[in-house]
């Protein structure tokens, strides 16, 4: 189990769930790749021992498994909220069957953009006489109704819609899962960052990486500060962050408070771009201001060289982009004409058959019902 601690004494433990969900009470369960209630109990106890305030559960390409084992894990995670521990879940790859129920235990339920959920009716089998079979059938029906209820509670959809989706064994993509209420967010990697340097003395990084544009703006400000001197002690740091020092003086001093985005700067060593001075910070207070070492200065030169290369690359990219866009547009139009004249769409998977006229589509019904509820609330 991975444990992360932030500056605000917020401790998060991460539990990863892979593979089959089942009984893990026997000695070789881990060898066979089985995740079960016993493993989750052990990891929860460890999280409580170290004082975790949040548990993040990553469900990674798990096909599901035994209903009772999955419901036990759901209850173990869900009841942690009574102890004041926040539980959040993340879906990666296919999260199917009873694993999709475990996913619902999270307050925040995030899905990677290429992940999917699969829901279906409870299945199984038994060998015995007619009474055994009838008894087993009743239990399966009860289990199925129980799962329908959990999906309804999480999504707000009608029971009939959930039941039809389960009967058709429905695969739900990330965006549709958010629309219908199974998930709360899709994790989108919208901006690819370019790491063109990493300073050896940069001990701390912000929780969210700055965009290339913001990092270049900070670097440009550092150059301006070197010429004109800093204003209002807004300091550009070599790790791409901008800090603010609480002082009326023109330079930071030991004892000054220093913040980023209104929050105390985390403990570590930071270098100012404009003066190449190193700040030693403890819990948002500057403890020492000193000149950076020769090695650090050489690192700054490497940063400048990297920026010059990046600047030239960006200029070339911008100059070529117009021609690329024009060529791409022509190519796409040509491909579209070719496809429309020669391509005949195959019949979709029966599990999500939205093209058959006269047949209901549970996915479309679910999305339409959700949209109607949102419209009614907005009135």
VEXGU-304069 format. One record per residue (C-alpha): x, y, z; residue in three letters. Coordinates in Angstrom, 2 decimals. Example, Ala and Ser with C-alpha at 12.3 -4.5 7.8 and 13.67 -1.06 7.14 Angstrom:
<sites>
SITE X Y Z residu
SITE 12.30 -4.50 7.80 Ala
SITE 13.67 -1.06 7.14 Ser
</sites>
This chain:
<sites>
SITE X Y Z residu
SITE 0.00 0.00 0.00 Unk
SITE 1.32 3.42 -1.01 Unk
SITE 1.01 6.28 1.48 Unk
SITE 1.23 9.98 0.58 Unk
SITE 1.37 12.89 3.05 Unk
SITE 0.80 16.55 2.17 Unk
SITE 1.83 19.72 3.98 Unk
SITE -1.57 20.05 5.63 Unk
SITE -1.09 16.74 7.47 Unk
SITE -3.50 15.09 5.04 Unk
SITE -2.41 11.47 4.70 Unk
SITE -3.71 9.40 1.78 Unk
SITE -3.34 5.65 1.45 Unk
SITE -3.69 3.97 -1.94 Unk
SITE -5.12 0.46 -2.37 Unk
SITE -4.72 -1.23 -5.76 Unk
SITE -7.18 -3.94 -6.80 Unk
SITE -6.26 -6.18 -9.73 Unk
SITE -7.73 -9.36 -11.15 Unk
SITE -10.39 -11.67 -9.71 Unk
SITE -12.56 -10.79 -6.69 Unk
SITE -13.11 -13.76 -4.41 Unk
SITE -12.38 -15.59 -1.19 Unk
SITE -8.79 -14.83 -0.19 Unk
SITE -8.82 -16.56 3.19 Unk
SITE -6.80 -19.56 1.96 Unk
SITE -2.96 -19.43 1.88 Unk
SITE -2.41 -19.41 -1.91 Unk
SITE -4.97 -16.68 -2.75 Unk
SITE -2.31 -14.10 -3.57 Unk
SITE -0.47 -16.59 -5.79 Unk
SITE -3.66 -17.13 -7.82 Unk
SITE -4.21 -13.39 -8.18 Unk
SITE -7.31 -13.21 -5.99 Unk
SITE -8.27 -9.99 -4.22 Unk
SITE -10.68 -10.48 -1.35 Unk
SITE -12.02 -9.03 1.92 Unk
SITE -9.05 -10.23 3.99 Unk
SITE -6.55 -8.20 1.93 Unk
SITE -8.76 -5.11 2.12 Unk
SITE -9.16 -5.49 5.91 Unk
SITE -5.38 -5.69 6.31 Unk
SITE -4.80 -2.59 4.18 Unk
SITE -7.56 -0.62 5.95 Unk
SITE -6.04 -1.48 9.34 Unk
SITE -2.64 -0.25 8.15 Unk
SITE -4.20 2.95 6.81 Unk
SITE -5.87 3.58 10.17 Unk
SITE -2.65 2.80 12.05 Unk
SITE -0.74 5.54 10.24 Unk
SITE -3.63 8.00 10.56 Unk
SITE -4.78 8.20 6.94 Unk
SITE -7.61 10.64 6.31 Unk
SITE -8.24 9.41 2.77 Unk
SITE -8.14 6.04 1.04 Unk
SITE -7.92 5.95 -2.75 Unk
SITE -8.91 2.65 -4.35 Unk
SITE -7.55 1.96 -7.84 Unk
SITE -9.51 -0.73 -9.68 Unk
SITE -7.25 -1.83 -12.52 Unk
SITE -8.56 -4.15 -15.24 Unk
SITE -10.54 -6.39 -12.92 Unk
SITE -13.15 -8.78 -14.40 Unk
SITE -15.17 -9.07 -11.19 Unk
SITE -15.81 -12.37 -9.46 Unk
SITE -17.86 -13.55 -6.48 Unk
SITE -20.85 -11.44 -5.45 Unk
SITE -20.48 -11.99 -1.69 Unk
SITE -16.77 -11.14 -1.69 Unk
SITE -17.38 -7.99 -3.75 Unk
SITE -20.24 -6.83 -1.51 Unk
SITE -18.06 -7.39 1.56 Unk
SITE -15.34 -5.15 0.07 Unk
SITE -17.96 -2.53 -0.85 Unk
SITE -19.24 -2.48 2.75 Unk
SITE -15.74 -2.34 4.24 Unk
SITE -14.89 0.73 2.15 Unk
SITE -18.30 2.40 2.40 Unk
SITE -18.44 2.24 6.21 Unk
SITE -15.05 3.98 6.50 Unk
SITE -16.97 7.21 5.93 Unk
SITE -18.50 6.72 9.40 Unk
SITE -14.94 6.96 10.81 Unk
SITE -14.31 10.24 9.00 Unk
SITE -12.10 8.63 6.34 Unk
SITE -12.75 9.79 2.79 Unk
SITE -12.93 7.01 0.18 Unk
SITE -12.39 7.77 -3.51 Unk
SITE -12.16 5.32 -6.42 Unk
SITE -10.45 5.33 -9.82 Unk
SITE -11.25 2.99 -12.73 Unk
SITE -8.52 1.97 -15.16 Unk
SITE -9.11 -0.46 -18.02 Unk
SITE -12.17 -2.73 -17.78 Unk
SITE -13.90 -2.69 -14.40 Unk
SITE -16.54 -5.37 -14.75 Unk
SITE -19.30 -7.13 -12.87 Unk
SITE -18.97 -7.00 -9.06 Unk
SITE -15.87 -4.79 -9.41 Unk
SITE -18.15 -2.04 -10.73 Unk
SITE -20.03 -2.25 -7.41 Unk
SITE -16.75 -1.76 -5.50 Unk
SITE -16.15 1.28 -7.72 Unk
SITE -19.42 2.78 -6.40 Unk
SITE -18.01 2.91 -2.84 Unk
SITE -16.10 6.09 -3.71 Unk
SITE -17.42 9.56 -2.95 Unk
SITE -15.45 10.77 -5.95 Unk
SITE -15.56 8.12 -8.66 Unk
SITE -13.11 8.96 -11.43 Unk
SITE -12.55 7.03 -14.66 Unk
SITE -9.58 7.26 -16.98 Unk
SITE -10.75 8.28 -20.44 Unk
SITE -10.09 4.82 -21.94 Unk
SITE -11.64 2.86 -19.08 Unk
SITE -15.08 1.27 -19.07 Unk
SITE -17.59 -0.40 -16.77 Unk
SITE -19.52 -3.58 -17.49 Unk
SITE -22.75 -4.47 -15.69 Unk
SITE -24.81 -7.64 -16.10 Unk
SITE -27.17 -9.99 -14.30 Unk
SITE -25.83 -12.30 -11.60 Unk
SITE -24.81 -15.66 -13.04 Unk
SITE -23.77 -18.99 -11.56 Unk
SITE -24.69 -22.64 -11.31 Unk
SITE -25.51 -25.43 -8.87 Unk
SITE -25.71 -29.23 -8.81 Unk
SITE -28.50 -30.76 -6.74 Unk
SITE -32.15 -31.78 -6.60 Unk
SITE -35.09 -29.58 -7.53 Unk
SITE -35.31 -28.00 -4.07 Unk
SITE -31.63 -27.11 -4.14 Unk
SITE -32.03 -25.56 -7.59 Unk
SITE -35.15 -23.59 -6.59 Unk
SITE -33.45 -22.31 -3.45 Unk
SITE -30.38 -21.29 -5.43 Unk
SITE -32.55 -19.50 -8.00 Unk
SITE -34.20 -17.44 -5.27 Unk
SITE -30.80 -16.46 -3.89 Unk
SITE -29.59 -15.40 -7.34 Unk
SITE -32.73 -13.27 -7.80 Unk
SITE -32.16 -11.62 -4.40 Unk
SITE -28.54 -10.89 -5.28 Unk
SITE -29.60 -9.39 -8.59 Unk
SITE -32.16 -7.11 -6.91 Unk
SITE -29.53 -6.06 -4.39 Unk
SITE -27.11 -5.02 -7.13 Unk
SITE -29.85 -3.14 -8.98 Unk
SITE -30.54 -1.21 -5.78 Unk
SITE -26.89 -0.22 -5.38 Unk
SITE -26.69 1.01 -8.98 Unk
SITE -29.94 2.97 -8.53 Unk
SITE -28.68 4.61 -5.31 Unk
SITE -25.47 5.71 -7.02 Unk
SITE -26.96 6.95 -10.29 Unk
SITE -30.52 8.02 -9.52 Unk
SITE -31.75 6.10 -12.57 Unk
SITE -34.99 4.12 -12.59 Unk
SITE -34.85 0.47 -11.55 Unk
SITE -36.33 -0.61 -14.88 Unk
SITE -33.53 1.10 -16.80 Unk
SITE -30.79 -0.46 -14.67 Unk
SITE -32.47 -3.88 -14.91 Unk
SITE -32.59 -3.69 -18.71 Unk
SITE -28.95 -2.60 -18.91 Unk
SITE -27.95 -5.55 -16.72 Unk
SITE -30.05 -7.97 -18.78 Unk
SITE -28.32 -6.82 -21.96 Unk
SITE -24.84 -6.97 -20.33 Unk
SITE -23.96 -3.35 -21.01 Unk
SITE -20.51 -1.85 -21.45 Unk
SITE -20.41 1.80 -20.31 Unk
SITE -17.64 4.10 -21.54 Unk
SITE -16.22 6.78 -19.26 Unk
SITE -18.11 9.79 -20.65 Unk
SITE -21.44 7.90 -20.60 Unk
SITE -20.71 6.70 -17.05 Unk
SITE -20.45 10.32 -15.89 Unk
SITE -23.60 11.32 -17.78 Unk
SITE -25.61 8.49 -16.19 Unk
SITE -24.15 8.94 -12.69 Unk
SITE -22.02 5.82 -12.35 Unk
SITE -18.91 8.02 -12.25 Unk
SITE -18.36 11.62 -11.17 Unk
SITE -15.44 12.59 -13.42 Unk
SITE -13.40 11.55 -16.44 Unk
SITE -9.64 11.98 -16.04 Unk
SITE -8.51 13.82 -19.19 Unk
SITE -4.89 14.48 -20.02 Unk
SITE -5.58 17.63 -22.00 Unk
SITE -2.14 19.17 -21.96 Unk
SITE 1.12 17.32 -22.60 Unk
SITE 3.93 18.92 -20.64 Unk
SITE 7.52 19.14 -21.81 Unk
SITE 10.08 18.55 -19.07 Unk
SITE 13.16 20.27 -20.44 Unk
SITE 15.09 20.48 -17.20 Unk
SITE 15.08 19.23 -13.65 Unk
SITE 17.12 21.16 -11.10 Unk
SITE 18.96 19.06 -8.57 Unk
SITE 18.17 21.54 -5.79 Unk
SITE 14.43 21.76 -6.47 Unk
SITE 13.08 19.77 -3.55 Unk
SITE 9.39 20.56 -3.88 Unk
SITE 6.99 20.67 -6.83 Unk
SITE 3.46 22.01 -6.96 Unk
SITE 0.59 19.52 -6.87 Unk
SITE -0.46 20.53 -10.38 Unk
SITE 2.28 21.08 -12.99 Unk
SITE 2.28 24.50 -14.59 Unk
SITE 1.59 24.77 -18.28 Unk
SITE 4.44 25.58 -20.67 Unk
SITE 2.92 29.03 -21.20 Unk
SITE 2.88 29.83 -17.46 Unk
SITE 6.39 28.48 -16.95 Unk
SITE 7.73 30.69 -19.75 Unk
SITE 5.90 33.69 -18.28 Unk
SITE 7.56 33.04 -14.91 Unk
SITE 10.97 32.74 -16.55 Unk
SITE 10.42 35.98 -18.49 Unk
SITE 9.49 37.70 -15.25 Unk
SITE 12.69 36.45 -13.68 Unk
SITE 14.68 38.16 -16.42 Unk
SITE 12.72 41.39 -15.89 Unk
SITE 13.33 41.25 -12.15 Unk
SITE 17.05 40.86 -12.78 Unk
SITE 17.01 44.16 -14.72 Unk
SITE 14.49 46.27 -12.81 Unk
SITE 14.37 44.57 -9.45 Unk
SITE 11.36 42.70 -8.05 Unk
SITE 8.07 44.49 -7.44 Unk
SITE 5.91 43.65 -4.44 Unk
SITE 8.27 40.73 -3.84 Unk
SITE 6.62 38.48 -6.39 Unk
SITE 9.45 35.99 -6.85 Unk
SITE 9.91 33.64 -9.82 Unk
SITE 11.52 30.36 -8.72 Unk
SITE 13.61 28.08 -10.89 Unk
SITE 11.12 25.21 -10.52 Unk
SITE 8.53 27.22 -12.48 Unk
SITE 6.51 28.48 -9.50 Unk
SITE 5.79 32.08 -8.46 Unk
SITE 6.02 32.88 -4.74 Unk
SITE 4.97 35.92 -2.68 Unk
SITE 6.99 37.10 0.33 Unk
SITE 5.24 38.86 3.22 Unk
SITE 7.58 41.83 3.76 Unk
SITE 7.84 45.54 2.96 Unk
SITE 11.53 45.21 2.13 Unk
SITE 12.89 44.93 -1.40 Unk
SITE 14.54 41.54 -0.83 Unk
SITE 13.44 38.46 1.12 Unk
SITE 15.01 37.93 4.52 Unk
SITE 15.17 35.24 7.17 Unk
SITE 11.91 35.18 9.15 Unk
SITE 9.71 36.35 6.24 Unk
SITE 6.61 34.31 5.43 Unk
SITE 6.42 32.98 1.87 Unk
SITE 3.35 31.64 0.05 Unk
SITE 2.22 30.16 -3.29 Unk
SITE -1.42 30.49 -4.31 Unk
SITE -2.24 31.75 -0.82 Unk
SITE -0.81 28.64 0.87 Unk
SITE 2.43 28.45 2.90 Unk
SITE 5.33 27.22 0.77 Unk
SITE 6.28 23.66 1.64 Unk
SITE 9.53 22.83 3.41 Unk
SITE 12.49 22.66 1.05 Unk
SITE 15.15 24.65 -0.77 Unk
SITE 14.22 27.01 -3.62 Unk
SITE 16.28 29.20 -5.93 Unk
SITE 15.18 32.64 -7.18 Unk
SITE 15.59 33.08 -10.92 Unk
SITE 16.43 36.80 -10.72 Unk
SITE 19.32 36.65 -8.18 Unk
SITE 20.29 32.97 -8.12 Unk
SITE 19.91 33.08 -4.33 Unk
SITE 18.74 29.98 -2.49 Unk
SITE 15.90 30.17 0.04 Unk
SITE 15.68 27.56 2.79 Unk
SITE 12.01 27.28 3.77 Unk
SITE 10.36 25.49 6.68 Unk
SITE 6.55 25.36 6.78 Unk
SITE 6.09 28.63 4.91 Unk
SITE 8.83 30.61 6.70 Unk
SITE 12.18 31.60 5.19 Unk
SITE 14.91 30.31 7.50 Unk
SITE 17.95 31.28 5.43 Unk
SITE 18.86 33.26 2.31 Unk
SITE 22.19 32.41 0.71 Unk
SITE 23.97 32.38 -2.61 Unk
SITE 23.42 29.24 -4.67 Unk
SITE 26.46 27.04 -5.21 Unk
SITE 28.58 27.08 -8.38 Unk
SITE 26.96 23.82 -9.44 Unk
SITE 23.57 25.44 -9.07 Unk
SITE 24.70 28.40 -11.21 Unk
SITE 25.82 25.98 -13.90 Unk
SITE 22.39 24.43 -13.68 Unk
SITE 20.85 27.83 -14.34 Unk
SITE 22.94 28.19 -17.50 Unk
SITE 21.62 24.82 -18.61 Unk
SITE 18.09 26.10 -18.02 Unk
SITE 18.70 29.18 -20.17 Unk
SITE 20.16 27.04 -22.96 Unk
SITE 17.15 24.74 -22.79 Unk
SITE 14.79 27.71 -23.03 Unk
SITE 16.60 29.03 -26.10 Unk
SITE 16.23 25.64 -27.78 Unk
SITE 12.56 25.46 -26.79 Unk
SITE 11.95 28.98 -28.13 Unk
SITE 13.43 28.12 -31.52 Unk
SITE 11.44 24.88 -31.65 Unk
SITE 8.20 26.70 -30.84 Unk
SITE 8.88 29.33 -33.53 Unk
SITE 9.47 26.61 -36.12 Unk
SITE 6.35 24.75 -35.02 Unk
SITE 4.17 27.87 -35.30 Unk
SITE 5.51 28.73 -38.77 Unk
SITE 4.84 25.23 -40.06 Unk
SITE 1.48 24.77 -38.40 Unk
SITE -0.55 26.69 -40.98 Unk
SITE 0.69 24.49 -43.82 Unk
SITE 0.12 21.34 -41.76 Unk
SITE -3.43 22.36 -40.88 Unk
SITE -4.29 23.06 -44.52 Unk
SITE -2.87 19.73 -45.69 Unk
SITE -4.61 17.88 -42.87 Unk
SITE -7.96 19.44 -43.75 Unk
SITE -7.64 18.39 -47.40 Unk
SITE -6.59 14.89 -46.38 Unk
SITE -9.48 14.45 -43.96 Unk
SITE -12.00 15.57 -46.57 Unk
SITE -10.57 13.11 -49.10 Unk
SITE -10.64 10.24 -46.61 Unk
SITE -14.21 11.13 -45.63 Unk
SITE -15.37 10.92 -49.22 Unk
SITE -13.61 7.60 -49.71 Unk
SITE -15.05 6.10 -46.52 Unk
SITE -18.60 7.31 -47.19 Unk
SITE -18.58 5.75 -50.65 Unk
SITE -16.93 2.41 -49.80 Unk
SITE -17.52 1.66 -46.12 Unk
SITE -20.52 -0.25 -44.85 Unk
SITE -20.82 -0.13 -41.07 Unk
SITE -20.89 -3.56 -39.38 Unk
SITE -23.59 -4.48 -36.94 Unk
SITE -22.74 -3.36 -33.43 Unk
SITE -22.17 -5.66 -30.44 Unk
SITE -25.52 -7.02 -29.24 Unk
SITE -24.63 -5.85 -25.77 Unk
SITE -25.05 -2.22 -26.83 Unk
SITE -27.20 -2.50 -29.95 Unk
SITE -28.45 1.04 -30.61 Unk
SITE -29.12 0.59 -34.34 Unk
SITE -31.95 -1.97 -34.28 Unk
SITE -35.18 -0.12 -34.99 Unk
SITE -38.09 -1.00 -32.75 Unk
SITE -35.87 -2.16 -29.88 Unk
SITE -35.21 -0.16 -26.73 Unk
SITE -31.67 1.00 -25.99 Unk
SITE -30.98 1.04 -22.22 Unk
SITE -27.94 3.28 -22.64 Unk
SITE -29.94 5.91 -24.55 Unk
SITE -32.86 5.56 -22.10 Unk
SITE -30.53 6.05 -19.16 Unk
SITE -28.92 9.17 -20.62 Unk
SITE -32.30 10.61 -21.64 Unk
SITE -33.71 10.00 -18.14 Unk
SITE -30.70 11.66 -16.54 Unk
SITE -30.99 14.71 -18.80 Unk
SITE -34.72 15.05 -18.01 Unk
SITE -33.96 15.05 -14.28 Unk
SITE -31.34 17.75 -14.74 Unk
SITE -33.83 19.88 -16.75 Unk
SITE -36.51 19.46 -14.08 Unk
SITE -34.09 20.52 -11.33 Unk
SITE -33.06 23.60 -13.29 Unk
SITE -36.66 24.82 -13.63 Unk
</sites>
